[in-house]
Amino acid sequence: MRASQRVRGEDVDVVDALLSADERRRSSGSRFDELRNEQRVLGKQVAQAKGEEKTALLQRTKELAAEVKAADAEQSAAKEEADRLLRSLANLIDPAAPVGGEEDFVTLEEIGTPRDFAAEGFEPRDHVELGQLLGAIDTERGAKVAGARSYYLTGPGALLELALVNMAIAQATAAGFIPMITPALVRPAAMDGTGFLGQAAENVYHLPEEDKYLVGTSEVPLAAYHMDEIIEADKLPLRYAGYSSCFRREAGTYGKDTRGIIRVHQFEKVEMFVFTTPEDAENEHRRLLQWEKDFLNALELPYRVIDVASGDLGSSAARKFDIEAWIPTQGKYREVTSTSNTTEYQARRLSIRMREEGKTRPLATLNGTLVAVPRTIVAILENHQQADGSVVVPEALRPYLGGRTVLEPVK
């Protein structure tokens, strides 16, 4: 655990502080048990004693009551401190994850070839200009009504979002996922249990009057769906595909991606979530990655798959793969989906167990984004644009757009 904290860039001393608090909890617990046992013995002696002996025993009874109370308070305080420190620890990292910061990822594969627009004889427009030409994206009125990093999807933009969501749900359902529409507001136990009140807390919207949180991903309500439950092993894996609005403060991103809809405060997403056995978690992680690749392949987008480095994982992930689509006007790949193996971390915090042969134990949870709508729209518009500002609709998406093959500029 010390090594895991170190490569994540997290506080290593927390591990030793936790061990110390747990030792205090156990020693004070033993002291409490000894004193309680002495109380029981003393109670019997007082009942039989007389005269000065009884007076002395009664005096010891009063002293003992104070000692028991102190030992109980010490035990409770140590337990509370140990629990707090334990919940501050990030998940134990997968030894196979690359070590380093945000830029130390490992590229696993590159799929597709970015278009050579110069060879085609025109300069590509960015998604904001294309969105305006198509009557699909309105960021100016979004900012007027809701502030920075807000937007309207209009006309074909709105239809494109609905088409992407329906296509994602159709793929997930065909793969055996149970479709879900999840709450956007959750209680603190759900947010904390999934690990989003640690290092990610600055990006979470909190409603203090109700003490509830707006979710940044449906991973949160999907993970908490079976909170405090025991799941029979023969029902695993349980696979859910959750559609929800997602809300993120985007704290610490001042000046980054201020143009367009790449980094916004609210967006829609279809998230895959799996409950499975710890033994099958690694294989399930690869399956989730393949389902994400299948979706992007169907959209005919060039992309790369990266193995995220230890310092960029987030507290709950033991290992994470990101898929980054090519954005022509930026000349680089940008994240559009990710999938994380959170092993037993979330299940333990949410008290979710599996029962097998009469015995219970924690299970594993995993998550994977099938489609995050705004960034996918960005990738589709920019990669499939034509010289006249029109955009060719990928063939797999056409049935969900009423058979439309091209998005034309508005007149």
TORTORRO-656841 format. One record per residue (C-alpha): residue number from 0; residue in one letter; x, y, z. Coordinates in pm, whole numbers, plus 50000, padded with zeros to 5 digits. Example, Ala and Ser with C-alpha at 12.3 -4.5 7.8 and 13.67 -1.06 7.14 Angstrom:
TORTORRO-656841
> num residu xx yy zz
> 0 A 51230 49550 50780 .
> 1 S 51367 49894 50714 .
end
This chain:
TORTORRO-656841
> num residu xx yy zz
> 0 M 50000 50000 50000 .
> 1 R 50290 50237 50069 .
> 2 A 50431 50166 49723 .
> 3 S 50086 50217 49567 .
> 4 Q 50043 50553 49739 .
> 5 R 50392 50657 49634 .
> 6 V 50348 50591 49260 .
> 7 R 50008 50763 49269 .
> 8 G 50170 51075 49413 .
> 9 E 49956 51038 49726 .
> 10 D 50055 51074 50092 .
> 11 V 50249 50764 50201 .
> 12 D 50241 50864 50570 .
> 13 V 49867 50796 50577 .
> 14 V 49945 50423 50577 .
> 15 D 50153 50445 50894 .
> 16 A 49901 50679 51058 .
> 17 L 49630 50423 50980 .
> 18 L 49832 50138 51132 .
> 19 S 49893 50348 51443 .
> 20 A 49524 50435 51479 .
> 21 D 49426 50072 51429 .
> 22 E 49675 49963 51697 .
> 23 R 49520 50217 51937 .
> 24 R 49175 50088 51847 .
> 25 R 49272 49728 51920 .
> 26 S 49462 49802 52241 .
> 27 S 49186 50026 52378 .
> 28 G 48934 49760 52278 .
> 29 S 49126 49498 52474 .
> 30 R 49151 49734 52771 .
> 31 F 48775 49798 52751 .
> 32 D 48703 49422 52749 .
> 33 E 48929 49366 53051 .
> 34 L 48761 49645 53247 .
> 35 R 48413 49522 53156 .
> 36 N 48506 49174 53275 .
> 37 E 48635 49321 53601 .
> 38 Q 48302 49505 53636 .
> 39 R 48110 49179 53608 .
> 40 V 48330 49005 53865 .
> 41 L 48309 49304 54097 .
> 42 G 47931 49309 54069 .
> 43 K 47914 48957 54207 .
> 44 Q 48158 49041 54488 .
> 45 V 47959 49350 54593 .
> 46 A 47643 49141 54620 .
> 47 Q 47812 48909 54868 .
> 48 A 48028 49158 55063 .
> 49 K 47944 49337 55386 .
> 50 G 48069 49624 55596 .
> 51 E 48401 49789 55511 .
> 52 E 48472 49538 55236 .
> 53 K 48151 49634 55058 .
> 54 T 48230 50005 55098 .
> 55 A 48574 49951 54939 .
> 56 L 48426 49747 54657 .
> 57 L 48162 50015 54588 .
> 58 Q 48436 50276 54570 .
> 59 R 48624 50059 54319 .
> 60 T 48298 50021 54126 .
> 61 K 48276 50398 54081 .
> 62 E 48642 50420 53971 .
> 63 L 48593 50129 53735 .
> 64 A 48288 50288 53575 .
> 65 A 48496 50597 53493 .
> 66 E 48778 50381 53351 .
> 67 V 48533 50184 53136 .
> 68 K 48383 50507 53004 .
> 69 A 48730 50643 52921 .
> 70 A 48839 50320 52750 .
> 71 D 48517 50313 52547 .
> 72 A 48568 50675 52439 .
> 73 E 48929 50604 52345 .
> 74 Q 48825 50300 52144 .
> 75 S 48555 50497 51960 .
> 76 A 48791 50785 51883 .
> 77 A 49061 50549 51754 .
> 78 K 48809 50360 51542 .
> 79 E 48674 50685 51397 .
> 80 E 49027 50800 51315 .
> 81 A 49118 50463 51159 .
> 82 D 48801 50465 50947 .
> 83 R 48870 50821 50831 .
> 84 L 49226 50738 50733 .
> 85 L 49121 50414 50562 .
> 86 R 48867 50597 50347 .
> 87 S 49131 50852 50249 .
> 88 L 49350 50583 50093 .
> 89 A 49332 50529 49718 .
> 90 N 49279 50182 49574 .
> 91 L 49573 49944 49561 .
> 92 I 49722 49998 49217 .
> 93 D 49756 49721 48957 .
> 94 P 50130 49641 48921 .
> 95 A 50079 49639 48542 .
> 96 A 49977 50008 48535 .
> 97 P 50246 50246 48402 .
> 98 V 50417 50458 48666 .
> 99 G 50425 50836 48632 .
> 100 G 50215 51146 48576 .
> 101 E 49954 51249 48322 .
> 102 E 50195 51240 48027 .
> 103 D 50352 50905 48118 .
> 104 F 50076 50690 47970 .
> 105 V 50156 50398 47740 .
> 106 T 49995 50386 47395 .
> 107 L 49856 50036 47344 .
> 108 E 49727 50077 46988 .
> 109 E 49622 50327 46724 .
> 110 I 49315 50248 46515 .
> 111 G 49232 50423 46187 .
> 112 T 49423 50688 45997 .
> 113 P 49356 51061 46039 .
> 114 R 49242 51228 45718 .
> 115 D 49486 51441 45520 .
> 116 F 49269 51747 45461 .
> 117 A 49549 51930 45276 .
> 118 A 49559 51649 45021 .
> 119 E 49181 51684 44985 .
> 120 G 49226 52052 44911 .
> 121 F 49061 52227 45206 .
> 122 E 49125 52349 45559 .
> 123 P 48907 52167 45817 .
> 124 R 48667 52375 46024 .
> 125 D 48647 52321 46399 .
> 126 H 48332 52186 46561 .
> 127 V 48214 52531 46673 .
> 128 E 48214 52668 46318 .
> 129 L 48060 52347 46183 .
> 130 G 47796 52355 46456 .
> 131 Q 47700 52708 46358 .
> 132 L 47688 52623 45985 .
> 133 L 47469 52320 46054 .
> 134 G 47246 52499 46306 .
> 135 A 47352 52230 46555 .
> 136 I 47543 52403 46836 .
> 137 D 47477 52738 47003 .
> 138 T 47741 52827 47262 .
> 139 E 47670 53201 47265 .
> 140 R 47315 53163 47392 .
> 141 G 47432 52881 47620 .
> 142 A 47673 53125 47787 .
> 143 K 47405 53397 47798 .
> 144 V 47157 53171 47977 .
> 145 A 47378 52943 48189 .
> 146 G 47727 53096 48193 .
> 147 A 48062 52978 48062 .
> 148 R 48106 52618 47944 .
> 149 S 47734 52589 47866 .
> 150 Y 47565 52524 47531 .
> 151 Y 47249 52441 47341 .
> 152 L 47229 52154 47096 .
> 153 T 46977 52263 46833 .
> 154 G 46812 52097 46534 .
> 155 P 47050 51832 46394 .
> 156 G 47272 51868 46704 .
> 157 A 46988 51762 46932 .
> 158 L 46897 51478 46695 .
> 159 L 47261 51371 46686 .
> 160 E 47272 51344 47064 .
> 161 L 46956 51133 47076 .
> 162 A 47088 50915 46795 .
> 163 L 47417 50852 46976 .
> 164 V 47240 50766 47301 .
> 165 N 46999 50528 47125 .
> 166 M 47282 50364 46934 .
> 167 A 47479 50316 47255 .
> 168 I 47182 50170 47442 .
> 169 A 47109 49937 47150 .
> 170 Q 47467 49809 47148 .
> 171 A 47474 49767 47525 .
> 172 T 47140 49585 47530 .
> 173 A 47256 49349 47253 .
> 174 A 47563 49271 47468 .
> 175 G 47343 49176 47763 .
> 176 F 47349 49500 47963 .
> 177 I 47037 49606 48152 .
> 178 P 46950 49964 48045 .
> 179 M 46903 50207 48333 .
> 180 I 46800 50571 48371 .
> 181 T 46963 50677 48695 .
> 182 P 46916 50957 48954 .
> 183 A 47122 51272 48901 .
> 184 L 47105 51357 49273 .
> 185 V 47258 51120 49529 .
> 186 R 47319 51110 49903 .
> 187 P 47670 51150 50050 .
> 188 A 47706 50775 50113 .
> 189 A 47680 50702 49741 .
> 190 M 47926 50973 49638 .
> 191 D 48177 50888 49910 .
> 192 G 48139 50514 49859 .
> 193 T 48244 50538 49496 .
> 194 G 48547 50751 49588 .
> 195 F 48436 51086 49445 .
> 196 L 48464 51286 49768 .
> 197 G 48840 51244 49784 .
> 198 Q 49071 51396 49526 .
> 199 A 48776 51452 49287 .
> 200 A 48568 51648 49539 .
> 201 E 48658 51988 49394 .
> 202 N 48471 51901 49074 .
> 203 V 48151 51785 49246 .
> 204 Y 47843 52005 49280 .
> 205 H 47698 51995 49632 .
> 206 L 47350 52109 49741 .
> 207 P 47409 52188 50110 .
> 208 E 47044 52257 50193 .
> 209 E 46955 51897 50111 .
> 210 D 47303 51749 50161 .
> 211 K 47291 51584 49819 .
> 212 Y 47529 51580 49525 .
> 213 L 47486 51614 49150 .
> 214 V 47657 51316 48988 .
> 215 G 47948 51365 48750 .
> 216 T 47880 51022 48603 .
> 217 S 47610 50756 48635 .
> 218 E 47887 50533 48771 .
> 219 V 47791 50674 49113 .
> 220 P 47421 50572 49124 .
> 221 L 47497 50247 48938 .
> 222 A 47764 50147 49192 .
> 223 A 47533 50237 49482 .
> 224 Y 47236 50049 49330 .
> 225 H 47328 49738 49532 .
> 226 M 47464 49925 49835 .
> 227 D 47436 49722 50159 .
> 228 E 47331 49410 49966 .
> 229 I 47455 49055 49920 .
> 230 I 47444 48924 49561 .
> 231 E 47437 48553 49487 .
> 232 A 47747 48447 49293 .
> 233 D 47544 48267 49026 .
> 234 K 47386 48601 48925 .
> 235 L 47726 48751 48837 .
> 236 P 47827 48925 48628 .
> 237 L 47557 49192 48657 .
> 238 R 47594 49444 48376 .
> 239 Y 47410 49778 48366 .
> 240 A 47412 50058 48107 .
> 241 G 47314 50385 48271 .
> 242 Y 47200 50696 48086 .
> 243 S 47218 51022 48278 .
> 244 S 47303 51387 48277 .
> 245 C 47646 51452 48427 .
> 246 F 47757 51765 48612 .
> 247 R 48116 51875 48667 .
> 248 R 48251 52201 48806 .
> 249 E 48570 52173 48596 .
> 250 A 48766 52335 48877 .
> 251 G 49131 52393 48796 .
> 252 T 49073 52413 48419 .
> 253 Y 49070 52791 48384 .
> 254 G 49171 52881 48029 .
> 255 K 49155 52521 47903 .
> 256 D 48913 52426 47624 .
> 257 T 48709 52742 47665 .
> 258 R 48592 52724 47303 .
> 259 G 48312 52486 47211 .
> 260 I 48178 52181 47387 .
> 261 I 48484 51973 47472 .
> 262 R 48493 52072 47840 .
> 263 V 48150 52164 47977 .
> 264 H 47959 52171 48306 .
> 265 Q 47669 51949 48195 .
> 266 F 47653 51669 47942 .
> 267 E 47481 51337 47872 .
> 268 K 47652 51002 47885 .
> 269 V 47586 50629 47861 .
> 270 E 47798 50444 48115 .
> 271 M 47857 50069 48141 .
> 272 F 47888 49930 48493 .
> 273 V 47964 49574 48603 .
> 274 F 47949 49375 48927 .
> 275 T 48157 49058 48897 .
> 276 T 48392 48827 49086 .
> 277 P 48738 48961 49171 .
> 278 E 48886 48669 48976 .
> 279 D 48716 48777 48651 .
> 280 A 48766 49153 48692 .
> 281 E 49074 49176 48470 .
> 282 N 48905 48988 48184 .
> 283 E 48590 49199 48224 .
> 284 H 48803 49511 48199 .
> 285 R 48924 49399 47857 .
> 286 R 48567 49325 47751 .
> 287 L 48457 49675 47846 .
> 288 L 48743 49819 47644 .
> 289 Q 48642 49612 47342 .
> 290 W 48279 49731 47365 .
> 291 E 48406 50089 47366 .
> 292 K 48624 50018 47063 .
> 293 D 48332 49854 46881 .
> 294 F 48128 50171 46928 .
> 295 L 48400 50404 46797 .
> 296 N 48479 50166 46510 .
> 297 A 48114 50185 46408 .
> 298 L 48140 50564 46405 .
> 299 E 48445 50536 46176 .
> 300 L 48662 50753 46398 .
> 301 P 49043 50731 46420 .
> 302 Y 49155 50684 46780 .
> 303 R 49421 50548 47010 .
> 304 V 49401 50340 47330 .
> 305 I 49625 50439 47620 .
> 306 D 49714 50271 47948 .
> 307 V 49679 50553 48202 .
> 308 A 49976 50617 48431 .
> 309 S 49957 50577 48809 .
> 310 G 49946 50946 48895 .
> 311 D 49644 51007 48670 .
> 312 L 49421 50715 48768 .
> 313 G 49183 50865 49021 .
> 314 S 49144 50718 49368 .
> 315 S 48912 50426 49289 .
> 316 A 49080 50280 48979 .
> 317 A 49344 50011 49008 .
> 318 R 49397 50040 48631 .
> 319 K 49239 50251 48360 .
> 320 F 49236 50252 47980 .
> 321 D 49138 50569 47793 .
> 322 I 49031 50594 47430 .
> 323 E 49124 50921 47263 .
> 324 A 48970 51023 46931 .
> 325 W 49164 51227 46676 .
> 326 I 49051 51591 46661 .
> 327 P 49174 51732 46327 .
> 328 T 49171 52104 46410 .
> 329 Q 49368 52043 46731 .
> 330 G 49608 51804 46563 .
> 331 K 49596 51564 46858 .
> 332 Y 49401 51289 47028 .
> 333 R 49148 51382 47297 .
> 334 E 48982 51151 47550 .
> 335 V 48630 51039 47458 .
> 336 T 48587 50727 47674 .
> 337 S 48760 50549 47959 .
> 338 T 48721 50220 48142 .
> 339 S 48841 50145 48496 .
> 340 N 48887 49832 48702 .
> 341 T 48812 49941 49059 .
> 342 T 48860 49586 49197 .
> 343 E 48700 49552 49545 .
> 344 Y 48752 49919 49642 .
> 345 Q 48402 50053 49579 .
> 346 A 48228 49733 49689 .
> 347 R 48397 49744 50030 .
> 348 R 48312 50110 50082 .
> 349 L 47950 50054 49974 .
> 350 S 47917 49725 50167 .
> 351 I 47832 49513 49861 .
> 352 R 47920 49145 49888 .
> 353 M 47875 48824 49694 .
> 354 R 47765 48492 49844 .
> 355 E 47926 48173 49720 .
> 356 E 47886 47829 49881 .
> 357 G 47735 47987 50189 .
> 358 K 48023 48232 50242 .
> 359 T 48022 48606 50170 .
> 360 R 48306 48824 50044 .
> 361 P 48350 49153 49857 .
> 362 L 48304 49149 49482 .
> 363 A 48462 49364 49209 .
> 364 T 48317 49659 49020 .
> 365 L 48417 49807 48686 .
> 366 N 48299 50099 48475 .
> 367 G 48336 50209 48116 .
> 368 T 48198 50500 47916 .
> 369 L 48017 50385 47602 .
> 370 V 47945 50739 47483 .
> 371 A 48006 51083 47631 .
> 372 V 47793 51285 47393 .
> 373 P 47956 51629 47345 .
> 374 R 48308 51504 47275 .
> 375 T 48175 51234 47045 .
> 376 I 47981 51498 46853 .
> 377 V 48302 51700 46825 .
> 378 A 48487 51400 46682 .
> 379 I 48208 51315 46436 .
> 380 L 48171 51670 46303 .
> 381 E 48542 51732 46259 .
> 382 N 48640 51393 46117 .
> 383 H 48346 51352 45879 .
> 384 Q 48320 51709 45748 .
> 385 Q 48324 51802 45379 .
> 386 A 48461 52109 45203 .
> 387 D 48116 52273 45180 .
> 388 G 48061 52247 45559 .
> 389 S 47835 51942 45540 .
> 390 V 47905 51636 45753 .
> 391 V 47868 51276 45638 .
> 392 V 47676 51065 45889 .
> 393 P 47856 50737 45973 .
> 394 E 47662 50447 45826 .
> 395 A 47603 50278 46164 .
> 396 L 47442 50597 46300 .
> 397 R 47206 50655 46009 .
> 398 P 46921 50428 46130 .
> 399 Y 46907 50637 46448 .
> 400 L 46882 50960 46245 .
> 401 G 46586 50854 46034 .
> 402 G 46813 50733 45754 .
> 403 R 46979 51071 45706 .
> 404 T 47316 51032 45532 .
> 405 V 47444 51391 45543 .
> 406 L 47399 51688 45774 .
> 407 E 47369 51993 45549 .
> 408 P 47448 52358 45632 .
> 409 V 47136 52561 45703 .
> 410 K 47039 52816 45441 .
end
